[in-house]
Amino acid sequence: MLCFAISACSTTVESKPEAAKALESGGALPPAVTSFMGPDASKLQPGPEGGAALVYINPDAQWAKYTKIQLMPVEFWAAEDSKVSTSDQQMLTGYAYNKLREDLAKSFTLVDQPGPDVLTLRVALMDATTVTPGLRSISVIVPQARVLNGIQSLATGSYAFVGSAEAEMKATESTTGELLAEAVDQRAGGMGIKGAASFQWGDAENAIDYWAQRITTRLVELQGRAPAAS
């Protein structure tokens, strides 16, 4: 199964997204998932113990052939009244895009266009506190050093999200659009789920680092290969 394996972390902890709670109770998936995933959201199932909250893997996918990845700009989804400013959205998505490129490039060839044996990867950061999110911004390609400088210039006590952040990913065949895999994961700040305002910028960085590494590692494992050395 595709999983962003949730292990012990000094700055973020496992948190259950509303979509997972909805499936457990037999309710409808929230817009935070259906808006990004589209009709494919209906294929999501609870993830395994210690893994992502929700996952789907295409059982017929020929994973070994996908040696190239087209990484799309990272998206930020939130309601219009999100407490995450537009400039902060750009910093978060820019950092996530660069981190994903850095990790994926260790094991795959990154390409800019669809083509044979190319997997298209979309990743979105969700403001998990919003009820009806829409696409607000996408990452712009800037040097990671500049993004980091922007993040580090923020006040120590500033918050990237209120309580937790959610990430969603969708992998498709680049030329046909066939769904290969999708997943939803959520992490809370180091104070735990009870710390409603504990998800600070350091937590956001660590969560993004974690998701980027896990996405890369799981895609490699699906191919039957050993992950590249860090």
C-alpha positions in Angstrom: 0.0 0.0 0.0 1.1 3.6 -0.6 1.8 5.1 2.7 3.5 8.1 4.2 4.5 5.9 7.1 3.8 7.9 10.2 6.6 7.3 12.7 7.7 9.1 15.8 8.7 12.7 15.1 9.9 15.3 17.5 8.0 18.2 15.8 4.9 16.7 14.3 2.5 13.8 15.2 0.0 11.7 13.4 -3.5 13.3 13.0 -6.6 11.9 11.5 -8.1 14.1 8.7 -11.8 14.7 8.4 -12.0 12.4 5.3 -10.8 9.4 7.3 -13.4 10.1 10.0 -16.1 10.4 7.3 -15.3 7.0 5.8 -15.2 5.4 9.2 -18.7 6.8 10.0 -20.1 6.1 6.5 -20.4 9.7 5.7 -19.5 11.7 2.6 -16.0 12.7 1.9 -15.4 16.4 2.6 -14.7 19.0 -0.1 -11.1 19.2 1.0 -10.6 15.8 -0.6 -13.2 15.7 -3.4 -12.2 19.1 -4.7 -8.6 18.1 -5.4 -9.1 14.4 -6.2 -12.3 14.7 -8.2 -14.3 11.5 -8.9 -11.2 9.4 -8.0 -11.7 10.3 -4.3 -14.3 7.5 -4.2 -11.5 5.0 -4.5 -9.8 6.0 -1.3 -9.7 3.5 1.5 -8.3 3.7 5.1 -4.6 3.2 5.1 -2.7 0.5 7.0 -1.6 0.8 10.6 1.3 3.3 10.7 0.6 4.5 7.2 -1.3 7.3 5.5 -4.9 7.9 6.6 -6.4 7.2 3.2 -4.8 5.5 0.2 -5.5 3.9 -3.2 -3.1 2.0 -5.4 -4.0 0.9 -8.9 -3.6 -2.9 -8.8 -2.9 -3.1 -12.5 -0.2 -0.4 -12.7 3.1 -1.4 -14.2 5.2 0.5 -11.7 8.6 -0.6 -13.0 8.2 1.4 -16.2 7.7 4.8 -14.6 11.3 5.9 -14.4 10.4 9.5 -15.2 8.2 11.9 -13.2 6.6 15.1 -14.2 6.2 17.1 -11.0 3.5 19.6 -11.2 3.6 22.9 -9.2 2.5 22.2 -5.6 -1.0 23.6 -4.9 -2.5 25.3 -1.9 -6.2 24.8 -1.2 -8.1 26.8 1.4 -11.2 28.8 2.0 -11.2 32.5 1.1 -10.9 33.4 4.8 -7.9 31.2 5.5 -5.6 32.5 8.1 -2.6 31.6 5.9 -1.7 34.7 3.9 -1.0 34.6 0.2 2.7 35.2 0.7 2.9 32.4 3.3 1.1 30.1 0.9 3.8 30.8 -1.7 6.5 30.1 0.8 4.9 26.8 1.8 4.2 25.6 -1.8 7.6 26.8 -3.0 9.4 25.0 -0.2 7.4 21.8 -0.9 8.0 21.9 -4.6 11.7 22.3 -4.2 11.9 19.6 -1.5 10.0 17.1 -3.7 12.3 17.8 -6.6 15.3 17.3 -4.5 14.1 14.0 -3.1 12.6 12.6 -6.3 15.7 13.5 -8.4 17.7 10.9 -6.3 15.7 8.0 -7.8 13.9 9.3 -10.9 14.4 11.4 -14.0 12.4 14.6 -13.7 10.8 15.9 -16.9 8.7 18.9 -17.9 6.3 17.2 -20.4 4.1 14.1 -20.5 5.4 11.2 -22.5 6.0 7.4 -22.5 6.7 5.9 -19.1 6.2 9.3 -17.4 4.2 9.5 -14.1 2.6 12.9 -13.4 2.6 13.8 -9.8 0.3 16.4 -8.2 0.7 17.4 -4.6 -1.5 19.8 -2.6 -1.2 21.4 0.8 -4.6 21.8 2.5 -5.7 24.2 5.2 -7.4 21.5 7.1 -9.4 23.9 9.2 -11.5 25.2 6.3 -14.8 23.6 5.3 -15.0 24.4 1.6 -11.5 24.9 0.2 -10.7 26.0 -3.3 -7.4 26.3 -5.1 -5.7 29.5 -3.8 -2.2 29.4 -5.1 0.5 27.2 -6.7 4.2 27.1 -6.2 6.5 29.3 -8.2 10.0 28.2 -9.1 12.4 30.0 -6.9 15.7 28.9 -5.4 15.3 27.0 -2.2 17.7 29.2 -0.4 15.5 32.2 -1.0 12.4 30.3 0.2 14.3 29.2 3.4 15.4 32.8 4.0 11.8 33.9 3.8 10.7 31.2 6.3 13.5 31.8 8.7 12.7 35.5 8.7 9.3 34.9 10.3 8.8 35.3 14.0 9.6 32.2 16.0 6.0 32.1 17.4 4.2 32.5 14.1 1.9 29.8 12.9 1.7 28.2 9.4 -1.6 26.5 10.1 -4.0 26.3 13.0 -3.3 23.0 14.7 -2.5 20.7 11.7 -1.7 20.5 8.0 -3.0 18.1 5.4 -1.3 16.9 2.3 -2.8 15.1 -0.6 -1.1 13.5 -3.6 -2.3 12.1 -6.9 -0.2 10.1 -9.4 -1.5 9.5 -12.9 -0.2 8.2 -16.2 1.0 11.3 -18.0 -0.5 10.6 -21.4 -3.8 8.9 -20.6 -4.6 10.4 -17.2 -5.1 6.9 -15.7 -5.0 7.0 -11.9 -2.0 5.2 -10.5 -2.2 6.1 -6.8 -3.6 8.7 -4.4 -3.2 9.4 -0.7 -4.3 11.8 2.0 -2.3 12.4 5.2 -2.4 14.9 8.0 0.0 15.9 10.8 -0.5 18.0 13.9 2.0 20.1 15.7 4.5 18.8 18.2 2.1 19.5 21.1 -0.3 17.0 19.7 -3.8 17.2 18.5 -4.9 19.0 21.7 -2.6 21.9 20.9 -5.0 23.7 18.7 -2.6 26.4 17.7 0.7 24.5 17.9 1.5 24.0 14.2 4.3 26.5 13.8 6.6 27.1 10.8 9.2 24.6 12.0 6.4 22.0 12.2 5.4 22.9 8.6 9.0 22.5 7.3 9.4 19.1 9.0 6.0 17.8 7.8 6.9 18.8 4.2 10.3 17.2 4.5 8.6 14.0 5.8 6.0 13.9 3.1 8.5 14.5 0.3 10.7 11.7 1.6 7.9 9.2 2.0 6.3 9.9 -1.4 9.7 9.3 -3.0 10.5 6.2 -1.0 7.1 4.6 -1.6 7.2 5.2 -5.3 10.6 3.5 -5.4 9.3 0.6 -3.3 6.4 0.1 -5.7 9.0 -0.5 -8.4 10.7 -3.1 -6.4 13.8 -1.0 -6.0 15.8 0.0 -2.9 15.5 3.7 -2.0 18.5 5.8 -2.9 20.9 6.6 -0.2 20.4 9.9 1.5 
